[in-house]
Amino acid sequence: MTKSLYSLQSLTVRPGQPLTIRCQVSYSVSSYWTYWIRQPEGHALEWIGWIRTDGKKVKDSLSSKFSLAVDGSSNTVTLQGQNLQPGDSAVYYCARETQHYKLFLNTVTQSLHLKTVFILS
């Protein structure tokens, strides 16, 4: 984990194996929403969900695969995946909300963390 603005890592897991991605940030996770987004190769960005210490939301169609957690004491947000398949291989982004409160998926310019995840076939 890192507090730097940008970090790149890759991770390979087997189908059905649990996935955990942690994003430690330099801002207060009680003051700002953190968004989780993914982008499979050759596909558009897909919103997974958002979280803050006082609430969270996961996209309905992904709620059986992903859950979100937050630790306010360490300013860490966590994405947990289960029952993932090769089609879930993607670049996973953790990003802070913009000053305009909403993050537009075509301008993920405030990305704080990204990790490429490969699910073996």
C-alpha positions, 0 to 999 in steps of 0.5 A: 500500500502507498500514499503516493498519487499513483501506483501500478501493480499486477495480480493473478488469481485463480477462478473462484479465489478471493481477491482483496485490493487495498487502497491507502489514501492521503485524504480523509475517507470520512470526508470524501467518497472513494470510487471503485472502477474497473476496465477490462481490456478493450472495454469501457470503464465500469463503475463498481461502487463507492464508499465513505465511513458513513455509507457505501453502495455497490452496483446491483449487478456486481453485488454478488461479486464485490464488497467494499470496506473502509478503515477510517483510522488508516484511511484505507479502502478495500475492495473484496471480490469472490467467485471471480471468473476470467471475464473479471480480469481488468484494471481496477481503479480506486479514485477520489470524488472530484470537487464537483462531488461526482466522478465522471467515468470518462475522465478518471484523472484523479486516480489514486491507485490502479491494479491489473488483475488477471483471472486464470482461465 
